[in-house]
Amino acid sequence: MTSIDEKVPALSFKSFGFAYPVSDGSFARVLQNADFEVERGAFLVITGNTGSGKTTLLRCCNRALNPVGQYSGEILLFGKNVREYKAAEAVETLGSVCQDPDNQLICESVLSQLAFPLENLGRPVEAMRQSIAEVCHFFGLESILHKKTNDLSGGQKQLVNLASALVLSPRVLLLDEPTSQLDYVSAQNFLHALFRINRELGITVVVATHSPKPMMAYATSFARMENGALVPSSYEETLAACDVDTDVFARRKHDDGKPVLTFENLSFSYEKGPHFVLHGLDLKVEQNTIHAIAGSNGCGKTTLLSLGASIVKPQIGKVTNLLSSRQGFLPQDPKALFVCDTIADELKEWQKGCGYTNGDIENVFGELFAGREIRLSMHPYDLSRGEQQLLAFAKISLTKPEILFLDEPSKGLDPVCFAKLAEAILSLNAQGCTIVMATHDMRLIKAVADKVTLLFDGRAISTQTPDEYMKGSFLRVFE
């Protein structure tokens, strides 16, 4: 590894700018005139609106993830332009952890995942063994070392990603919304590991997030994306900018109606054997309600939605969906719904079959994207992750489903986009749509849900109103 001058900052942005190429031949300016320094050993928390450029900024710092587009200015990593680093030198200096845990897991087992970056650099076997042993001891991964990555919970997957990034001993670690798909306990465990990395190992940590509150006690500095530039922020400003008032949403009162989705003595397993993801589950969802499914990572929330929508079939028990002829399903990854080259074509894709008008498209687009520099001619992949989430919801809602399944719909959204999504969910429900959503987001449950069911040990152990659920939850102190 190249020697590093201990006096220079870990990262320096010098009049840095970047623009993405757009399908119509123009360029969309995302970053401009960014001047900022990240001191060595800092724990920097970066906030900013959805689409403000946080993810792009982090990708521009990592040579392996540099996006295609127009660059101006420069980013210095320990005084050297990041684009001048050789591949091996770059990964030994800077590591990254992405928002979606599954995007970084490329090997079948945890051991293979940890060994992969070391093998790529041609490290000797003995050195590899030592590095893996040390990182496993530091993170307490011994008990899952020989497990398949597909069998891990969301929290375990993200911890393995963190460990595989650190096995090369980088000096800087970049993380993009690393806890957005984790339940509260998993998120806290992950952040504590991140805190130890920063304080005990002296690694500079940079985190981009819409939910900074759990990180505030660990952070040493704050910044926000504003008009394409990274600018300093304070503790108070960071906390205030990301607050969401869930009491402002006009949640309708519902009387108990007839069940339109029922699960009876339901059991399901992805593999042969005694382990069931869901076991003996009974649940009823009433017509025209917004029903939230809560629980920890790996408890079966996504599986339950898939069973309700008949994407998978139960091994035992029965699922009855009276509204299956007119249903919609929004998966965790919004890109799963995108097949067209422009936003306009995405929104028109189901127009002929579902009968909505161009006026409907304009109304939905305006409601969700008002005030943002987004054009219908843009490619869906040119949007930020949060904006893609809104686009996917818009596409689904245009079909006017009678029942809609939403899997973690609010992840990656800033407070403004969160409010737009919540209002859109309430509006769709007011039109008669029954909504079933799996979510870790207590804000969303409080803002829109009529009922919330908690999954644990394969069963639905309680169904309550959001107020009843929060009153009985010891996690309410962490809201």
Protein Blocks (a to p, Z undefined) as FASTA:
>chain_A
ZZddfkbcfbdcehiacddddfkopacdfbghiacdddehiacddeddehilpmmmmmmm
pmkloccdddehjddeehiafklpcfklmmmmpccddfblmlmmmbfbfklmmmmmmmmn
opafklmmmmmmmmmmmnopmmmmmpcfklpcfklmmmmmmmmmmmnopabdcdehkllm
ccfklmmmmmmmmmmmmmmnopacddddfblmlmmmmpmbdcddeehiacdddfklmmmm
mgccfklpccddddddddfbdcehiacdfbgcjbdfbghiacdddehiacddeddehilp
mmmmmmmnomaccfbdcdddfklmmccdddfblmlmpcbfbfklmmmmmmmmnopafklm
mmmmmmmmgoiacdfkbcfklpcfklmmmmmmmmmmmnopabdcdehklgoiafklmmmm
mmmmmmmmmnopacddddfblklmmmmpmbdcddeehiafbdcdfklmmmmpmklmmZZ
